[in-house]
Amino acid sequence: MKDIHFFLTASLLLAGLAVSHTLQAQTVRGCIADTALNKKMYLCYNPERGGSRYDGDEKRIKTDNKGNFSVSVNNLGKIDFCPAYLVLADGSEWDFFLQKGQAISISTKRDAKDQLSLDYQGTNADASRCLRDYEKAYAFTDFFAYPGKQKPNIAPEKRESTLEKRYQTLTNAITKIKDNSLRAFMTQINEDRHNNYLCRLLSKNNSRRNSAEKALEQEGPNNWIGLYNNVPQNFIREHMDTTVHAQWGGDQTAYGLEYLRVMKKYVTDPDVKHRLLIDCAMETIDYGKDFKNIDDFWKPFSEYAADDSVVIAAYGKKVAAMKQTRPGMGAKDFSFEDAQGQQHRLSDLRGKVVYIDVWATWCGPCKREIPYLAKRVEEYKGNDKVVFISISVDENREAWLKMIGNDKPQWAQYHVNEDQNEALSDAYGINAIPRFMVIKADGTIGDSDAFRPSDDDFHKKLDEYM
């Protein structure tokens, strides 16, 4: 593999704490000659304090035939530095800091085992190295397994000692960071992640776990840096009435109201409040179902969040759609096109129960449902009372065509363009995929946020509509 060498220039302007400003555009330039790595690259960052790394801005980096590229970054938020990461075509992610008035040079290096890594040079390269090593040191799959997945990479008897070794190595490196703000930031996220992992790894009666829990509790919910490790979110949940968790997955009005109660009692930092409002709305509205009256949650929520127009706008459409897509209401018509570009409408399918899969080629959870959906299609083959359709929301129509061309699914495949996608999303409150819906034969809504193909009770639930 050819070496990579490129240069990123970041010139950030500091915005005030109380007012959001439009920042001068930042430019990221470089050259990656290896086509195996430059064919699909992204620069990713979240311009909000404490924002999730996977819920921010994403810039596709396109190169010329020599591998040169240039991409603008228009907003880096309120602070004078921003955690960012570069995603190469092999899927690897490389973390660094975009920072006000500073430049950073990034080049390749190889270790003794010939493993490729990225290194940094520049005024505050030391902080970027620490951020890079922090993400690698606390790799989740080294210590924990995702539900239903393989075992962690590190053997059980070595996890605690490995954690301590990596923590100490990072601690030593962080103390050498020259910039005070970056050093404080790295110190805090290192302590928080270390304590978080101790709480997960150690038994409840372990004194080290107790100390870690106490440290996280004392940090409280008003440190915006803690958002990078969900410290404020966990603080809120620890202070909620535990009985509301029993309603998870159903009408979560009580959960949302309890979340708001604790927020009002403890949260004062505006940046933390913003992120927790998003968390509260997401867990209540996105994860909830079968609300008796969504206004029981939305009215007090919107009153408390009245000065946060971003959150209100993000979930206001979703709530409006929920009110218009209750079971038994007429399904709002929308259009979509097939692979040949011919237009179709939902109303064309009147007379059959329609099971709709809204997905995209880049969506991992969507693709994990495809084999289950293929199985369901086969199981209902010959049943003229039901029809299955998949609707792609891919911006890149060619990616969709390529995937269905390779996979050759045995049920109807459609795509929505930008305007059609907006209409569909607004009508049915779709702000996350995969999304499944059931429309009854008479054109009314059966379930606008329906069960997945992988649901063990799929047949029982679908057959109720026939």
Backbone torsions as a table, in degrees:
resi	resn	phi	psi	omega
1	MET	NA	132.8	-179.8
2	LYS	-69.1	150.8	176.6
3	ASP	-69.0	154.8	176.6
4	ILE	-108.1	139.9	171.9
5	HIS	-146.0	120.6	178.4
6	PHE	-149.5	167.3	-172.6
7	PHE	-128.8	129.6	178.1
8	LEU	-113.9	129.3	178.3
9	THR	-111.4	125.3	179.7
10	ALA	-127.0	119.6	179.6
11	SER	-124.6	92.9	-170.7
12	LEU	-98.7	144.1	174.5
13	LEU	-106.9	136.1	-178.0
14	LEU	-76.9	128.4	176.3
15	ALA	-97.6	155.5	178.9
16	GLY	-67.7	160.4	-176.5
17	LEU	-74.7	-32.8	-173.3
18	ALA	-92.0	-23.5	-174.7
19	VAL	-122.3	134.1	177.9
20	SER	-84.5	128.3	-179.7
21	HIS	-113.4	153.5	171.2
22	THR	-82.4	123.1	-174.3
23	LEU	-93.6	152.8	177.1
24	GLN	-59.1	139.4	-177.6
25	ALA	-60.8	138.3	176.9
26	GLN	-102.2	148.8	-179.1
27	THR	-118.8	133.0	175.7
28	VAL	-115.8	118.5	-177.6
29	ARG	-124.2	158.8	175.4
30	GLY	171.9	-170.4	178.6
31	CYS	-147.7	123.5	174.0
32	ILE	-124.7	103.6	-172.8
33	ALA	-77.8	-23.3	-176.7
34	ASP	-75.2	110.8	-176.9
35	THR	-65.7	-22.2	177.6
36	ALA	-67.8	-22.3	-179.6
37	LEU	-107.1	-27.6	-174.5
38	ASN	-93.7	-3.1	-176.4
39	LYS	-69.7	-19.9	178.7
40	LYS	-153.9	97.3	-177.4
41	MET	-128.8	149.0	179.0
42	TYR	-137.4	144.5	168.3
43	LEU	-105.3	122.1	-175.2
44	CYS	-122.9	139.9	178.2
45	TYR	-162.6	155.7	174.8
46	ASN	-116.0	116.2	-175.5
47	PRO	-77.8	1.5	179.0
48	GLU	-98.4	144.7	175.8
49	ARG	-61.3	123.3	177.4
50	GLY	76.8	8.5	-178.4
51	GLY	-69.8	147.0	178.7
52	SER	-61.7	139.7	179.4
53	ARG	-63.6	-24.3	-179.4
54	TYR	-100.6	13.3	-178.5
55	ASP	-132.9	39.4	-177.8
56	GLY	-123.1	-145.6	-179.9
57	ASP	-94.4	144.6	-178.7
58	GLU	-131.2	123.7	-179.6
59	LYS	-112.5	118.9	175.6
60	ARG	-73.7	130.0	179.4
61	ILE	-101.6	114.6	179.0
62	LYS	-106.8	137.4	-177.7
63	THR	-109.9	159.9	171.9
64	ASP	-84.4	-172.4	-174.8
65	ASN	-69.9	-8.6	176.5
66	LYS	-103.4	-1.8	178.8
67	GLY	93.7	4.7	178.9
68	ASN	-77.2	147.0	178.7
69	PHE	-148.7	160.5	175.2
70	SER	-153.5	129.1	-178.1
71	VAL	-139.2	140.2	-179.2
72	SER	-95.3	142.0	175.0
73	VAL	-117.7	111.9	-169.0
74	ASN	-89.0	-22.6	-175.8
75	ASN	-147.4	121.0	178.1
76	LEU	-115.5	23.4	170.2
77	GLY	82.3	-159.6	-170.8
78	LYS	-89.1	-17.0	-173.1
79	ILE	-107.3	168.3	-172.8
80	ASP	-88.5	8.4	171.9
81	PHE	-149.0	155.8	-176.1
82	CYS	-144.2	121.2	173.0
83	PRO	-60.6	136.9	-179.3
84	ALA	-144.0	168.2	174.2
85	TYR	-152.0	149.5	178.2
86	LEU	-103.9	131.4	177.7
87	VAL	-108.6	120.7	177.8
88	LEU	-91.3	169.8	-175.0
89	ALA	-63.7	-22.0	178.1
90	ASP	-82.2	2.7	178.3
91	GLY	89.4	-5.5	179.9
92	SER	-72.0	144.2	-178.8
93	GLU	-116.9	131.9	-176.0
94	TRP	-126.2	114.4	-173.1
95	ASP	-88.2	148.1	176.5
96	PHE	-163.2	176.2	177.9
97	PHE	-106.6	131.9	161.8
98	LEU	-88.0	132.0	-172.7
99	GLN	-142.5	147.2	-178.0
100	LYS	-55.4	124.6	172.0
101	GLY	66.8	12.8	-176.9
102	GLN	-118.6	157.0	176.5
103	ALA	-121.7	148.5	178.7
104	ILE	-134.6	133.6	178.1
105	SER	-104.4	131.4	-176.4
106	ILE	-120.5	128.4	-179.0
107	SER	-139.0	170.3	-177.6
108	THR	-90.5	156.2	168.9
109	LYS	-148.4	159.4	178.7
110	ARG	-126.6	142.4	180.0
111	ASP	-87.3	-172.7	-176.8
112	ALA	-63.9	-22.9	179.2
113	LYS	-96.0	12.9	177.9
114	ASP	64.8	28.4	176.1
115	GLN	-85.7	131.1	-177.7
116	LEU	-75.8	138.6	175.0
117	SER	-143.9	165.0	175.7
118	LEU	-107.3	139.6	178.4
119	ASP	-120.6	161.9	-173.5
120	TYR	-125.8	144.9	171.9
121	GLN	-133.7	148.6	-179.6
122	GLY	142.1	-179.5	-174.0
123	THR	-56.1	-47.1	-178.3
124	ASN	-117.8	39.9	178.2
125	ALA	-63.5	-27.7	-179.2
126	ASP	-60.7	-38.5	179.6
127	ALA	-69.6	-39.1	179.0
128	SER	-65.8	-37.1	176.1
129	ARG	-62.5	-40.6	179.8
130	CYS	-65.9	-39.9	178.7
131	LEU	-66.1	-40.9	175.7
132	ARG	-59.6	-48.2	-176.9
133	ASP	-71.1	-30.2	177.2
134	TYR	-61.4	-46.6	-179.2
135	GLU	-65.4	-35.3	179.0
136	LYS	-75.4	-39.6	-177.2
137	ALA	-63.2	-38.3	-176.9
138	TYR	-103.3	31.3	177.1
139	ALA	-53.8	121.0	-172.5
140	PHE	-56.9	-43.3	-175.0
141	THR	-71.9	-10.1	172.8
142	ASP	-70.7	-33.7	-172.6
143	PHE	-111.1	-24.2	-173.7
144	PHE	-137.6	160.5	176.9
145	ALA	-113.5	138.8	172.1
146	TYR	-68.1	150.5	-179.2
147	PRO	-51.8	127.0	177.7
148	GLY	77.8	6.2	-177.2
149	LYS	-105.0	-175.8	-176.7
150	GLN	-67.4	169.6	180.0
151	LYS	-68.4	158.1	175.9
152	PRO	-58.3	156.6	-177.4
153	ASN	-68.1	-28.6	-177.4
154	ILE	-100.5	135.2	179.5
155	ALA	-61.3	148.1	-175.9
156	PRO	-53.2	-41.7	-176.3
157	GLU	-72.0	-11.4	-177.5
158	LYS	-109.8	-3.4	-173.3
159	ARG	-67.2	-45.6	-177.9
160	GLU	-65.5	-44.6	-178.9
161	SER	-66.4	-37.6	177.8
162	THR	-65.6	-42.2	177.4
163	LEU	-58.1	-45.7	-178.5
164	GLU	-65.2	-39.9	179.8
165	LYS	-63.6	-45.3	-179.6
166	ARG	-67.4	-39.2	178.8
167	TYR	-61.7	-45.6	-179.0
168	GLN	-66.7	-39.0	178.2
169	THR	-61.5	-44.4	178.5
170	LEU	-66.4	-42.2	-180.0
171	THR	-57.4	-44.2	179.5
172	ASN	-63.9	-41.5	-179.4
173	ALA	-68.6	-38.4	-178.1
174	ILE	-63.6	-36.9	-179.4
175	THR	-61.8	-17.9	-178.0
176	LYS	-94.5	-1.2	177.2
177	ILE	-66.3	129.0	-174.9
178	LYS	-75.1	-43.0	-176.7
179	ASP	-72.1	125.0	-174.7
180	ASN	-62.8	-43.0	-178.1
181	SER	-65.9	-43.3	179.8
182	LEU	-68.3	-36.9	178.2
183	ARG	-65.0	-41.9	179.3
184	ALA	-65.3	-40.2	179.1
185	PHE	-62.6	-50.2	-178.8
186	MET	-65.1	-37.5	178.0
187	THR	-59.8	-45.6	-176.8
188	GLN	-66.8	-47.3	-177.1
189	ILE	-69.4	-29.0	176.6
190	ASN	-67.5	-44.7	178.6
191	GLU	-63.9	-44.1	-177.3
192	ASP	-64.2	-45.0	-178.7
193	ARG	-66.7	-40.4	177.9
194	HIS	-60.0	-47.1	-179.8
195	ASN	-66.5	-38.6	178.8
196	ASN	-60.5	-45.8	-179.5
197	TYR	-68.2	-35.4	176.4
198	LEU	-61.7	-40.3	179.3
199	CYS	-64.9	-30.4	-179.7
200	ARG	-81.7	-36.3	-172.5
201	LEU	-84.0	-33.5	-170.8
202	LEU	-97.0	155.0	-179.6
203	SER	-71.4	161.9	-173.0
204	LYS	-63.4	-29.9	-178.1
205	ASN	-91.8	8.5	-179.6
206	ASN	-78.2	131.7	-176.1
207	SER	-65.6	-35.2	178.8
208	ARG	-67.3	-38.2	176.3
209	ARG	-64.8	-42.3	179.4
210	ASN	-60.3	-40.2	178.5
211	SER	-66.3	-39.6	179.0
212	ALA	-65.3	-42.8	178.5
213	GLU	-62.9	-40.6	179.5
214	LYS	-64.2	-40.6	179.9
215	ALA	-63.6	-41.7	179.4
216	LEU	-68.6	-36.8	177.8
217	GLU	-65.6	-42.7	-179.0
218	GLN	-68.2	-29.5	176.9
219	GLU	-62.3	-34.6	175.3
220	GLY	73.9	-173.6	-173.4
221	PRO	-97.3	7.5	-172.8
222	ASN	-113.7	19.6	175.1
223	ASN	-103.3	109.1	-174.3
224	TRP	-63.5	-27.3	177.8
225	ILE	-66.0	-30.7	177.9
226	GLY	-61.8	-20.7	178.3
227	LEU	-60.6	-27.4	-178.9
228	TYR	-68.8	-13.7	175.3
229	ASN	-126.0	20.7	176.3
230	ASN	59.7	28.3	179.5
231	VAL	-64.3	-49.3	177.9
232	PRO	-62.3	-39.6	179.3
233	GLN	-61.1	-45.0	179.8
234	ASN	-66.8	-35.3	177.1
235	PHE	-60.5	-46.0	-179.7
236	ILE	-60.0	-47.8	-177.0
237	ARG	-65.3	-34.7	178.8
238	GLU	-67.6	-23.3	-178.2
239	HIS	-102.7	7.9	176.5
240	MET	-88.2	156.6	172.4
241	ASP	-64.8	118.5	-173.1
242	THR	-65.3	-18.9	-177.4
243	THR	-67.0	-23.2	-178.0
244	VAL	-70.8	-19.2	-179.5
245	HIS	-69.6	-19.4	-179.6
246	ALA	-68.4	-18.8	-178.5
247	GLN	-89.4	6.1	-174.7
248	TRP	-55.6	129.3	178.2
249	GLY	93.8	-7.3	178.1
250	GLY	-115.3	-142.2	175.3
251	ASP	-72.3	104.5	-173.1
252	GLN	-99.3	29.0	177.9
253	THR	-58.4	-46.5	-178.6
254	ALA	-62.2	-38.4	178.0
255	TYR	-62.4	-48.7	-178.7
256	GLY	-62.6	-41.2	-179.9
257	LEU	-67.4	-36.0	177.5
258	GLU	-68.1	-38.7	176.3
259	TYR	-59.8	-44.9	179.0
260	LEU	-63.6	-39.5	-179.7
261	ARG	-59.0	-45.3	-179.2
262	VAL	-69.5	-39.1	176.8
263	MET	-57.4	-48.5	-178.0
264	LYS	-61.1	-31.0	-177.6
265	LYS	-77.5	-36.3	-169.4
266	TYR	-115.8	-27.4	-169.0
267	VAL	-90.7	126.9	178.2
268	THR	-125.1	-26.0	-178.0
269	ASP	-71.8	127.0	-176.4
270	PRO	-65.1	-35.5	179.0
271	ASP	-69.0	-40.6	177.3
272	VAL	-66.0	-42.5	179.3
273	LYS	-57.4	-43.6	-179.5
274	HIS	-59.1	-48.7	-178.4
275	ARG	-67.5	-35.7	-179.9
276	LEU	-72.6	-31.6	174.5
277	LEU	-62.4	-41.8	176.7
278	ILE	-62.0	-44.7	-179.8
279	ASP	-61.5	-44.9	-179.3
280	CYS	-63.1	-46.4	-179.6
281	ALA	-64.9	-41.9	-179.1
282	MET	-62.5	-49.3	-176.1
283	GLU	-69.8	-29.5	-179.8
284	THR	-83.8	-50.9	-172.9
285	ILE	-85.7	-48.9	-176.4
286	ASP	-70.5	-37.6	-177.1
287	TYR	-93.2	-10.1	-179.5
288	GLY	-87.4	165.6	179.9
289	LYS	-151.8	158.7	170.9
290	ASP	55.6	46.8	178.5
291	PHE	-68.6	134.8	175.1
292	LYS	-68.1	-42.6	178.1
293	ASN	-156.1	103.0	-175.6
294	ILE	-61.9	-23.7	179.3
295	ASP	-67.1	-21.2	176.8
296	ASP	-61.1	-29.6	174.0
297	PHE	-95.5	-45.0	-170.2
298	TRP	-66.0	-36.5	-178.4
299	LYS	-63.3	-53.8	177.9
300	PRO	-66.5	-32.1	178.3
301	PHE	-64.3	-49.9	-177.4
302	SER	-66.7	-29.5	175.7
303	GLU	-67.9	-42.8	178.9
304	TYR	-69.6	-32.8	-177.2
305	ALA	-98.8	19.4	-171.6
306	ALA	-57.2	-32.1	-178.0
307	ASP	-88.7	4.5	179.7
308	ASP	-112.1	84.0	-175.1
309	SER	-64.6	-27.7	-179.5
310	VAL	-63.9	-47.2	-179.5
311	VAL	-68.0	-43.2	-179.7
312	ILE	-60.5	-43.7	-179.8
313	ALA	-66.4	-40.1	-176.8
314	ALA	-64.0	-39.4	-175.4
315	TYR	-105.9	-10.4	177.9
316	GLY	-62.1	-43.2	177.9
317	LYS	-64.9	-38.4	179.7
318	LYS	-62.7	-44.2	-179.6
319	VAL	-66.0	-42.1	178.0
320	ALA	-60.4	-41.0	179.0
321	ALA	-66.5	-38.7	179.4
322	MET	-60.3	-37.2	-179.8
323	LYS	-68.8	-27.1	-176.6
324	GLN	-97.5	-0.7	-176.6
325	THR	-126.6	32.7	176.2
326	ARG	-73.4	152.1	179.3
327	PRO	-52.2	135.0	178.9
328	GLY	95.2	-16.3	178.3
329	MET	-79.9	155.9	179.5
330	GLY	-65.0	131.9	-179.7
331	ALA	-75.1	123.9	179.9
332	LYS	-66.7	132.3	-176.8
333	ASP	-72.6	150.2	175.1
334	PHE	-153.2	163.0	-175.3
335	SER	-113.9	159.7	179.4
336	PHE	-159.7	167.3	-176.5
337	GLU	-127.9	155.2	179.0
338	ASP	-91.8	-176.5	-175.6
339	ALA	-64.8	-22.3	179.6
340	GLN	-90.4	0.1	178.4
341	GLY	88.4	5.1	179.1
342	GLN	-77.7	136.5	-176.8
343	GLN	-83.4	143.2	177.4
344	HIS	-136.1	165.5	178.1
345	ARG	-134.7	154.8	177.2
346	LEU	-58.6	-39.0	-177.6
347	SER	-62.8	-19.6	177.3
348	ASP	-63.7	-20.5	-174.0
349	LEU	-99.2	8.8	179.7
350	ARG	-55.4	139.6	-178.3
351	GLY	107.2	-13.2	176.5
352	LYS	-126.7	152.2	168.5
353	VAL	-70.8	130.3	-177.1
354	VAL	-112.9	119.1	174.4
355	TYR	-100.2	117.0	-172.6
356	ILE	-109.8	131.9	176.3
357	ASP	-113.7	116.1	176.8
358	VAL	-102.6	122.9	-169.1
359	TRP	-151.1	-177.7	173.4
360	ALA	-154.6	154.5	-177.0
361	THR	-66.5	-25.2	-177.7
362	TRP	-87.6	-4.0	-174.1
363	CYS	-92.3	108.7	-179.7
364	GLY	-58.6	-51.5	179.0
365	PRO	-59.6	-33.2	177.3
366	CYS	-62.7	-47.4	-176.4
367	LYS	-68.7	-27.4	177.7
368	ARG	-68.4	-23.3	179.0
369	GLU	-84.0	-16.7	-174.0
370	ILE	-59.1	-46.9	178.8
371	PRO	-60.0	-36.5	177.6
372	TYR	-66.8	-41.7	179.4
373	LEU	-64.4	-40.0	177.4
374	ALA	-59.8	-39.2	178.6
375	LYS	-65.0	-42.1	179.8
376	ARG	-65.1	-40.4	178.3
377	VAL	-59.0	-43.8	179.8
378	GLU	-65.7	-38.9	-178.8
379	GLU	-66.0	-31.4	-179.5
380	TYR	-99.1	12.3	-179.5
381	LYS	-60.6	130.2	-179.2
382	GLY	91.3	-8.5	178.1
383	ASN	-87.3	109.1	-175.0
384	ASP	-84.2	8.7	179.0
385	LYS	-92.6	-11.5	-175.2
386	VAL	-136.6	147.4	176.0
387	VAL	-134.6	139.9	178.4
388	PHE	-106.9	133.8	174.7
389	ILE	-136.4	144.9	173.8
390	SER	-114.1	135.2	-179.0
391	ILE	-122.0	115.6	179.8
392	SER	-85.7	137.0	175.7
393	VAL	-106.6	19.8	179.3
394	ASP	-58.4	132.0	170.8
395	GLU	-68.5	-34.9	179.1
396	ASN	-91.4	96.4	-177.9
397	ARG	-62.5	-31.8	-179.1
398	GLU	-65.8	-36.0	177.7
399	ALA	-62.5	-39.5	177.7
400	TRP	-65.3	-47.0	-179.8
401	LEU	-60.6	-40.1	-179.6
402	LYS	-64.6	-42.9	-176.6
403	MET	-68.3	-45.9	-179.4
404	ILE	-71.7	-24.8	174.9
405	GLY	-67.9	-36.6	179.0
406	ASN	-77.5	-42.1	-173.9
407	ASP	-83.9	-28.7	-179.8
408	LYS	51.1	59.2	178.7
409	PRO	-62.3	146.5	-174.2
410	GLN	-95.4	32.7	173.7
411	TRP	-145.8	167.3	-170.8
412	ALA	-64.1	131.9	-179.1
413	GLN	-118.7	129.7	-178.9
414	TYR	-133.5	168.7	-178.3
415	HIS	-139.7	148.0	174.4
416	VAL	-117.0	136.9	174.5
417	ASN	-78.7	-176.4	-173.7
418	GLU	-59.2	-46.5	-179.0
419	ASP	-67.6	-41.0	179.2
420	GLN	-66.2	-37.4	178.3
421	ASN	-63.5	-43.4	179.2
422	GLU	-62.4	-42.4	179.4
423	ALA	-63.8	-44.1	178.9
424	LEU	-63.1	-47.2	-177.3
425	SER	-64.2	-42.0	179.6
426	ASP	-67.7	-39.8	-176.9
427	ALA	-67.5	-35.5	-174.1
428	TYR	-116.4	8.7	175.6
429	GLY	63.6	40.8	-178.0
430	ILE	-90.7	109.6	175.1
431	ASN	-125.1	12.3	175.2
432	ALA	-158.0	145.7	177.2
433	ILE	-126.6	157.5	4.2
434	PRO	-71.2	153.7	177.0
435	ARG	-135.1	133.4	-179.0
436	PHE	-122.1	141.7	-178.6
437	MET	-137.3	151.3	174.5
438	VAL	-122.7	121.9	175.6
439	ILE	-109.9	128.2	-177.0
440	LYS	-74.5	164.2	-174.9
441	ALA	-60.9	-27.7	-179.0
442	ASP	-85.8	5.4	177.8
443	GLY	87.0	7.8	176.0
444	THR	-97.2	164.4	-176.2
445	ILE	-80.8	127.6	172.0
446	GLY	-89.1	-51.8	178.0
447	ASP	-156.9	116.3	-177.7
448	SER	-85.1	-6.9	175.3
449	ASP	-140.3	74.8	-163.3
450	ALA	-89.7	174.6	177.7
451	PHE	-61.9	150.3	-178.8
452	ARG	-85.5	160.6	175.5
453	PRO	-58.2	-28.6	-179.1
454	SER	-78.9	-4.6	179.9
455	ASP	-62.8	129.2	-179.9
456	ASP	-62.0	-27.4	-179.0
457	ASP	-99.3	25.6	-175.8
458	PHE	-54.2	-49.9	-176.6
459	HIS	-61.7	-45.4	-177.9
460	LYS	-60.9	-43.3	-176.4
461	LYS	-71.9	-42.1	-178.7
462	LEU	-70.5	-40.1	-176.4
463	ASP	-63.7	-23.8	178.6
464	GLU	-61.4	-27.2	-178.5
465	TYR	-86.8	-3.3	-179.3
466	MET	-111.1	NA	NA
